Amino acid sequence: MYAEERQQAIAGLIGQRGRVSVADLADAYEVTTETVRRDLAALDRLGLIRRVHGGAVSASAITLGETGLTEREHSHAQAKNRIAAAALAYLPPQGGSVVLDAGTTTARIAPLLPAERELTVVTNSIPVATRCAGQQSLQVLGGRVRGITQAVVGDQAVATLTDLRVDVAFVGTNALTVDHGLSTPDLDEAAVKRALVRCANLVVVVADSSKIGREDLVRFAPVDAVDVLVTDTDLDPSARTELEAHGIEVVLA
């Protein structure tokens, strides 16, 4: 196989899988890892893939911007509705506590919380707080509100979460890979998400499948911190296998 043919095949494989390692490519095409790295460098220069530590991802897998709340609200809406409904299976029993992260999928959980079950709800999301007001025992974290996500961020929010221990955290993420973990574009929002994950006995990530295999700027948790991932049925089977190998329960809604 000529170098150009191999590079085209590698680009196609990365586009199909989303992410591949240098070692796997070397085995697949029976070449040295140095040859693979040269191939990846050539493809990266052409903008066909993006090199990352240990391998490469598709060009679309690196998130370069942050969309507004209105745009995200309408993106993958049906999948998010199913995910929110399936996530209710992980609510704690009567008298338990949950923390609902800011995000358009977590916000869909709020109006579905059973009114007959007493729960303490903690959130850093203005939309979640609005939907839970008058229905649950509600604690809204204090701090600065980011306009683009309507999430409360800052030292006050982080400090409050540090002192809490809740039964279940329902966490949203902009991106998720095994190598980079859960990530988001903003440092302040990442700090709150990091504290939110650490304060929970059970971490349930709610994210549609478009987030899986993508990487964003700031990691706020490794995949090993996740107990359950609730996503949609478009999740790539190989991604599911990889996540389950890390001890994550994957639920398809």
C-alpha positions as CSV (number, residue, x, y, z in Angstrom):
1,M,0.0,0.0,0.0
2,Y,1.4,3.4,-1.0
3,A,1.6,6.1,1.7
4,E,-1.2,8.1,0.0
5,E,-3.5,5.1,0.0
6,R,-2.7,4.3,3.6
7,Q,-3.3,7.9,4.7
8,Q,-6.7,8.0,2.9
9,A,-7.6,4.7,4.7
10,I,-6.5,6.1,8.1
11,A,-8.6,9.3,7.6
12,G,-11.6,7.2,6.7
13,L,-11.1,5.0,9.8
14,I,-10.8,8.0,12.1
15,G,-13.9,9.5,10.6
16,Q,-15.8,6.3,11.2
17,R,-14.5,5.6,14.8
18,G,-14.0,9.1,16.0
19,R,-10.7,8.3,17.6
20,V,-7.8,5.8,17.1
21,S,-4.5,5.2,18.7
22,V,-1.1,5.2,17.0
23,A,-0.5,1.6,18.2
24,D,-3.8,0.3,16.7
25,L,-3.0,2.0,13.4
26,A,0.5,0.5,13.3
27,D,-1.0,-3.0,13.9
28,A,-3.8,-2.5,11.4
29,Y,-1.5,-1.4,8.5
30,E,1.6,-3.3,9.5
31,V,3.9,-0.3,9.7
32,T,6.0,1.2,12.4
33,T,4.6,3.8,14.9
34,E,7.0,6.3,13.4
35,T,5.4,5.8,10.0
36,V,1.9,6.3,11.5
37,R,2.9,9.5,13.2
38,R,4.2,10.9,9.9
39,D,0.9,9.9,8.3
40,L,-1.1,11.6,11.0
41,A,1.1,14.7,10.8
42,A,0.3,14.9,7.0
43,L,-3.4,14.4,7.6
44,D,-3.4,17.0,10.3
45,R,-1.8,19.6,8.0
46,L,-4.5,18.9,5.5
47,G,-7.2,19.5,8.2
48,L,-8.6,16.0,7.8
49,I,-7.9,14.9,11.4
50,R,-6.6,16.3,14.6
51,R,-3.6,14.8,16.4
52,V,-4.0,14.2,20.1
53,H,-1.8,12.5,22.7
54,G,-1.3,8.8,21.6
55,G,-3.3,9.0,18.4
56,A,-5.8,11.1,16.5
57,V,-9.4,12.2,16.4
58,S,-11.7,13.3,13.6
59,A,-11.5,17.0,12.7
60,S,-15.0,17.6,14.2
61,A,-14.2,16.0,17.5
62,I,-12.4,19.0,18.9
63,T,-14.9,21.5,20.1
64,L,-13.8,25.0,19.2
65,G,-16.7,27.1,20.5
66,E,-19.5,27.3,23.0
67,T,-23.1,27.6,21.7
68,G,-25.8,29.5,23.5
69,L,-28.5,28.0,25.7
70,T,-31.3,28.6,23.1
71,E,-29.4,26.9,20.3
72,R,-28.5,23.9,22.6
73,E,-32.1,23.7,23.9
74,H,-33.3,22.7,20.4
75,S,-30.4,20.5,19.5
76,H,-31.1,16.7,19.8
77,A,-34.3,17.7,21.7
78,Q,-36.1,14.3,21.4
79,A,-33.0,12.4,22.5
80,K,-32.6,14.7,25.5
81,N,-36.2,14.2,26.5
82,R,-35.7,10.4,26.5
83,I,-32.5,10.7,28.4
84,A,-34.1,12.8,31.1
85,A,-36.9,10.3,31.5
86,A,-34.5,7.4,31.7
87,A,-32.4,9.2,34.3
88,L,-35.3,9.2,36.8
89,A,-34.5,5.5,37.5
90,Y,-31.5,6.8,39.5
91,L,-33.3,9.1,41.8
92,P,-32.7,8.4,45.5
93,P,-35.5,7.2,47.7
94,Q,-37.8,9.4,49.9
95,G,-35.8,12.0,51.8
96,G,-32.8,11.8,49.5
97,S,-30.7,14.5,47.9
98,V,-29.7,15.3,44.3
99,V,-27.6,17.9,42.6
100,L,-28.7,19.0,39.1
101,D,-26.0,20.4,37.0
102,A,-26.6,23.3,34.6
103,G,-27.4,22.1,31.1
104,T,-30.3,21.5,28.7
105,T,-30.5,17.8,29.4
106,T,-30.4,18.1,33.2
107,A,-33.0,20.9,32.9
108,R,-35.4,18.4,31.4
109,I,-35.1,16.2,34.5
110,A,-36.3,19.0,36.8
111,P,-40.0,19.1,35.8
112,L,-40.1,15.2,35.8
113,L,-39.1,15.0,39.5
114,P,-42.0,13.2,41.3
115,A,-44.0,15.6,43.5
116,E,-44.9,12.8,45.9
117,R,-41.3,12.0,46.7
118,E,-39.5,14.4,49.1
119,L,-36.2,15.3,47.7
120,T,-33.6,18.0,48.5
121,V,-32.5,19.5,45.2
122,V,-29.3,21.5,44.9
123,T,-28.5,23.3,41.6
124,N,-26.2,25.9,40.0
125,S,-28.7,26.3,37.1
126,I,-31.2,29.2,36.9
127,P,-33.5,27.3,34.6
128,V,-33.5,24.2,36.9
129,A,-34.2,26.4,39.9
130,T,-37.1,28.0,38.1
131,R,-38.6,24.6,37.2
132,C,-38.1,23.2,40.7
133,A,-39.4,26.2,42.7
134,G,-42.4,25.3,44.7
135,Q,-42.1,21.5,44.0
136,Q,-39.0,20.4,46.0
137,S,-36.8,21.4,48.9
138,L,-34.5,23.6,46.8
139,Q,-31.0,25.0,47.4
140,V,-29.6,27.3,44.7
141,L,-25.9,27.9,44.8
142,G,-24.7,31.5,45.0
143,G,-22.2,33.2,42.8
144,R,-22.0,34.8,39.4
145,V,-24.4,33.8,36.6
146,R,-22.8,33.0,33.2
147,G,-25.2,34.5,30.6
148,I,-24.5,32.0,27.9
149,T,-25.3,29.0,30.0
150,Q,-27.3,30.6,32.9
151,A,-25.0,28.6,35.2
152,V,-23.9,29.9,38.6
153,V,-20.1,29.8,38.9
154,G,-17.4,31.1,41.2
155,D,-15.7,30.5,44.5
156,Q,-18.9,30.7,46.5
157,A,-20.6,27.9,44.5
158,V,-17.5,25.7,44.7
159,A,-17.1,26.2,48.4
160,T,-20.8,25.3,49.1
161,L,-20.4,22.1,47.1
162,T,-17.2,21.2,48.9
163,D,-19.2,21.0,52.2
164,L,-22.0,18.9,50.8
165,R,-22.6,15.2,50.4
166,V,-25.5,14.3,48.1
167,D,-26.9,11.0,47.1
168,V,-26.9,11.5,43.3
169,A,-25.4,14.1,40.9
170,F,-26.9,14.4,37.5
171,V,-24.1,15.9,35.4
172,G,-24.1,17.4,32.0
173,T,-21.0,17.6,29.8
174,N,-20.0,19.3,26.5
175,A,-17.7,16.4,25.6
176,L,-16.6,13.0,26.8
177,T,-13.8,10.7,25.9
178,V,-12.0,7.9,27.8
179,D,-8.6,9.7,27.5
180,H,-9.7,13.3,28.2
181,G,-12.6,12.5,30.4
182,L,-15.5,15.0,30.8
183,S,-14.8,18.4,29.5
184,T,-16.3,21.9,29.0
185,P,-15.1,25.2,27.4
186,D,-15.1,27.4,30.5
187,L,-12.7,27.3,33.4
188,D,-15.2,28.6,35.9
189,E,-17.9,26.3,34.9
190,A,-15.4,23.4,35.0
191,A,-14.5,24.2,38.6
192,V,-18.2,24.0,39.7
193,K,-18.7,20.8,37.8
194,R,-15.6,19.3,39.3
195,A,-16.9,20.1,42.8
196,L,-20.3,18.8,41.9
197,V,-18.9,15.4,40.8
198,R,-16.8,15.1,44.0
199,C,-19.8,15.8,46.4
200,A,-21.9,12.9,45.1
201,N,-22.2,9.3,46.1
202,L,-23.5,8.4,42.7
203,V,-22.5,10.3,39.5
204,V,-25.0,10.0,36.6
205,V,-23.9,11.7,33.4
206,V,-26.7,12.7,31.1
207,A,-25.5,13.5,27.6
208,D,-26.7,12.8,24.0
209,S,-24.4,10.7,21.9
210,S,-23.1,13.7,19.9
211,K,-21.0,14.6,23.0
212,I,-19.3,11.2,23.1
213,G,-15.9,11.0,21.4
214,R,-15.5,14.8,21.5
215,E,-13.0,16.8,23.6
216,D,-13.3,20.3,25.0
217,L,-10.8,22.7,26.5
218,V,-11.1,22.0,30.3
219,R,-11.4,18.5,31.8
220,F,-13.4,18.5,35.0
221,A,-13.6,14.8,35.7
222,P,-12.0,11.5,34.5
223,V,-14.3,8.8,33.1
224,D,-13.5,6.7,36.2
225,A,-15.5,9.2,38.3
226,V,-18.7,8.3,36.3
227,D,-21.0,5.6,37.6
228,V,-23.7,5.8,35.0
229,L,-24.0,7.3,31.5
230,V,-27.5,7.8,30.2
231,T,-27.4,8.6,26.5
232,D,-29.3,7.8,23.3
233,T,-29.4,4.9,21.0
234,D,-27.1,6.5,18.4
235,L,-24.1,5.8,20.5
236,D,-21.4,4.0,18.6
237,P,-21.2,0.4,19.8
238,S,-17.4,0.5,20.1
239,A,-17.7,3.6,22.3
240,R,-20.2,1.8,24.5
241,T,-17.8,-1.2,24.9
242,E,-14.9,1.1,25.7
243,L,-16.9,3.0,28.4
244,E,-18.2,-0.2,29.9
245,A,-14.7,-1.5,30.1
246,H,-14.0,1.4,32.5
247,G,-16.8,0.3,34.8
248,I,-19.5,2.7,33.6
249,E,-23.1,1.5,33.3
250,V,-24.3,2.7,29.9
251,V,-28.0,3.2,29.5
252,L,-29.4,3.9,26.0
253,A,-32.7,5.8,25.9
